[in-house]
Amino acid sequence: MRWNTWIRQMHRWLSLAFTLAVIANIAAMSLQAPAVWIGLLALVPLIPLLITGIYLFAQPYLARRRAVEG
């Protein structure tokens, strides 16, 4: 598997994990005393999701730049 394909697949799975963490956060907020760690749970997949998203966003621009230079 190529590097770019691996990053895309990881980004998809991270987005699924982030969605589930947000749903868990919303469900926990309906409780009388929500746990703080559930609120922070969404940050775990969000940070690598941000990194892979920036990488995927920059790919077309970097490829275009390499084509012009090379």
ROSE-4610 file (N, C-alpha, C; in Angstrom, 1 decimal, always signed):
// ROSE-4610
residu = [M/M/M/R/R/R/W/W/W/N/N/N/T/T/T/W/W/W/I/I/I/R/R/R/Q/Q/Q/M/M/M/H/H/H/R/R/R/W/W/W/L/L/L/S/S/S/L/L/L/A/A/A/F/F/F/T/T/T/L/L/L/A/A/A/V/V/V/I/I/I/A/A/A/N/N/N/I/I/I/A/A/A/A/A/A/M/M/M/S/S/S/L/L/L/Q/Q/Q/A/A/A/P/P/P/A/A/A/V/V/V/W/W/W/I/I/I/G/G/G/L/L/L/L/L/L/A/A/A/L/L/L/V/V/V/P/P/P/L/L/L/I/I/I/P/P/P/L/L/L/L/L/L/I/I/I/T/T/T/G/G/G/I/I/I/Y/Y/Y/L/L/L/F/F/F/A/A/A/Q/Q/Q/P/P/P/Y/Y/Y/L/L/L/A/A/A/R/R/R/R/R/R/R/R/R/A/A/A/V/V/V/E/E/E/G/G/G]
num = [1/1/1/2/2/2/3/3/3/4/4/4/5/5/5/6/6/6/7/7/7/8/8/8/9/9/9/10/10/10/11/11/11/12/12/12/13/13/13/14/14/14/15/15/15/16/16/16/17/17/17/18/18/18/19/19/19/20/20/20/21/21/21/22/22/22/23/23/23/24/24/24/25/25/25/26/26/26/27/27/27/28/28/28/29/29/29/30/30/30/31/31/31/32/32/32/33/33/33/34/34/34/35/35/35/36/36/36/37/37/37/38/38/38/39/39/39/40/40/40/41/41/41/42/42/42/43/43/43/44/44/44/45/45/45/46/46/46/47/47/47/48/48/48/49/49/49/50/50/50/51/51/51/52/52/52/53/53/53/54/54/54/55/55/55/56/56/56/57/57/57/58/58/58/59/59/59/60/60/60/61/61/61/62/62/62/63/63/63/64/64/64/65/65/65/66/66/66/67/67/67/68/68/68/69/69/69/70/70/70]
x = [+0.8/+0.0/+0.9/+0.5/+1.3/+1.1/+2.0/+2.0/+0.7/+0.4/-0.7/-2.0/-2.1/-3.3/-3.5/-2.4/-2.4/-2.8/-2.4/-2.8/-4.3/-4.8/-6.2/-7.1/-6.6/-7.4/-7.4/-6.2/-6.1/-7.0/-7.1/-7.9/-9.4/-9.8/-11.2/-11.5/-10.7/-10.9/-10.9/-10.0/-9.9/-11.2/-11.8/-13.0/-14.2/-14.2/-15.2/-15.0/-13.8/-13.5/-13.9/-13.6/-14.0/-15.5/-16.2/-17.7/-18.3/-17.7/-18.2/-17.9/-16.7/-16.4/-17.3/-17.7/-18.6/-20.0/-20.4/-21.7/-21.7/-20.6/-20.5/-20.4/-19.8/-19.8/-21.2/-22.0/-23.3/-24.2/-24.0/-24.8/-24.4/-23.1/-22.7/-23.1/-23.3/-23.8/-25.2/-26.0/-27.3/-27.4/-26.3/-26.3/-26.2/-26.5/-26.5/-25.1/-24.2/-22.8/-21.9/-21.7/-20.9/-19.4/-18.7/-17.3/-16.5/-15.5/-14.6/-13.9/-13.4/-12.6/-13.4/-14.7/-15.5/-15.4/-15.4/-15.3/-13.9/-12.9/-11.6/-11.4/-12.3/-12.2/-12.1/-12.8/-12.9/-11.5/-10.7/-9.4/-8.4/-8.6/-7.7/-7.6/-8.7/-8.6/-8.6/-8.9/-9.0/-7.6/-6.6/-5.2/-4.6/-4.6/-4.1/-5.0/-6.3/-7.2/-6.8/-6.4/-6.0/-4.7/-3.8/-2.5/-2.7/-3.4/-3.7/-4.5/-5.4/-6.2/-5.4/-4.5/-3.6/-2.7/-2.2/-1.4/-2.2/-3.4/-4.3/-4.7/-4.9/-5.2/-4.1/-2.8/-1.7/-1.2/-1.6/-1.1/-1.3/-2.4/-2.6/-1.7/-1.5/-0.7/+0.8/+1.2/+2.6/+2.9/+2.0/+2.2/+2.2/+1.4/+1.4/+2.7/+3.2/+4.5/+5.7/+5.6/+6.7/+6.7/+5.5/+5.3/+5.9/+5.7/+6.2/+7.7/+8.2/+9.7/+10.5/+9.8/+10.6/+10.4]
y = [-1.2/+0.0/+1.2/+2.2/+3.4/+4.3/+5.2/+6.1/+6.9/+7.5/+8.4/+7.7/+6.5/+5.6/+5.3/+5.0/+4.7/+5.9/+7.1/+8.3/+8.5/+8.3/+8.5/+7.6/+6.3/+5.3/+5.6/+6.1/+6.4/+7.6/+8.6/+9.8/+9.4/+8.4/+8.0/+7.3/+6.5/+5.8/+6.7/+7.7/+8.7/+9.6/+9.9/+10.7/+9.9/+8.6/+7.7/+7.7/+7.6/+7.6/+8.9/+10.0/+11.4/+11.5/+11.0/+11.1/+10.3/+9.1/+8.4/+9.1/+9.7/+10.4/+11.6/+12.3/+13.4/+13.0/+11.8/+11.3/+10.9/+10.3/+9.9/+11.2/+12.2/+13.5/+14.1/+14.1/+14.6/+13.8/+12.4/+11.6/+11.8/+12.1/+12.3/+13.6/+14.6/+15.9/+15.8/+14.8/+14.7/+14.1/+13.6/+13.1/+14.3/+14.0/+15.1/+15.6/+14.7/+15.0/+14.4/+15.0/+14.4/+14.3/+13.3/+13.1/+14.0/+14.6/+15.5/+14.8/+13.5/+12.8/+12.5/+12.4/+12.1/+13.4/+14.5/+15.8/+15.8/+15.3/+15.3/+14.1/+13.2/+12.0/+12.4/+13.4/+13.8/+14.4/+14.8/+15.4/+14.3/+13.1/+12.0/+11.8/+11.5/+11.4/+12.7/+13.8/+15.1/+15.6/+15.4/+15.9/+15.2/+13.8/+13.2/+13.4/+13.6/+13.9/+15.3/+16.2/+17.5/+17.4/+16.6/+16.4/+15.8/+14.7/+14.0/+14.8/+15.6/+16.5/+17.6/+18.2/+19.2/+18.6/+17.4/+16.7/+16.4/+15.9/+15.6/+16.9/+18.0/+19.3/+19.8/+19.6/+20.2/+19.4/+18.1/+17.3/+17.8/+18.3/+18.8/+20.0/+20.9/+22.1/+21.7/+20.7/+20.3/+19.6/+18.8/+18.1/+19.1/+20.1/+21.1/+21.9/+22.2/+22.9/+22.0/+20.7/+19.8/+19.7/+19.8/+19.7/+20.9/+22.0/+23.3/+23.4/+23.0/+23.1/+22.0/+20.8/+19.7/+19.6]
z = [+0.0/+0.0/+0.0/-0.8/-0.9/+0.3/+0.6/+1.7/+1.7/+0.6/+0.5/+0.8/+0.3/+0.5/+2.0/+2.6/+4.1/+4.9/+4.5/+5.2/+5.0/+3.8/+3.6/+4.4/+4.4/+5.2/+6.7/+7.2/+8.6/+8.9/+8.0/+8.1/+8.2/+7.4/+7.4/+8.8/+9.2/+10.5/+11.7/+11.6/+12.7/+12.7/+11.5/+11.5/+12.1/+11.9/+12.5/+14.0/+14.5/+15.9/+16.5/+15.8/+16.3/+16.4/+15.4/+15.4/+16.6/+16.9/+18.0/+19.3/+19.4/+20.6/+20.9/+19.8/+19.9/+20.3/+19.8/+20.2/+21.7/+22.1/+23.5/+24.4/+23.9/+24.7/+24.8/+23.7/+23.8/+24.7/+24.6/+25.5/+27.0/+27.3/+28.6/+29.2/+28.3/+28.7/+29.2/+28.8/+29.3/+30.7/+31.2/+32.6/+33.5/+34.8/+35.8/+36.0/+36.2/+36.5/+35.4/+34.3/+33.2/+33.6/+33.3/+33.6/+32.6/+33.2/+32.4/+31.3/+31.7/+30.7/+29.4/+29.5/+28.3/+27.4/+28.0/+27.2/+26.5/+27.1/+26.5/+25.5/+25.6/+24.7/+23.2/+22.8/+21.4/+21.0/+21.9/+21.5/+21.0/+21.5/+21.2/+19.7/+19.0/+17.5/+16.8/+17.4/+16.7/+16.3/+17.2/+16.9/+15.7/+15.7/+14.4/+13.2/+13.5/+12.4/+11.7/+12.6/+12.1/+11.3/+11.7/+11.1/+9.7/+9.7/+8.4/+7.5/+8.0/+7.2/+6.5/+7.2/+6.7/+5.6/+5.8/+4.8/+3.5/+3.7/+2.5/+1.8/+2.6/+2.0/+1.1/+1.6/+1.0/-0.2/-0.3/-1.4/-2.8/-3.2/-4.6/-4.9/-3.9/-4.0/-4.1/-3.3/-3.4/-4.7/-5.2/-6.4/-7.6/-7.6/-8.6/-8.6/-7.4/-7.2/-7.8/-7.5/-7.9/-9.5/-10.1/-11.5/-12.2/-11.6/-12.2/-12.0/-10.9/-10.7/-11.4/-11.6/-12.2/-13.7]
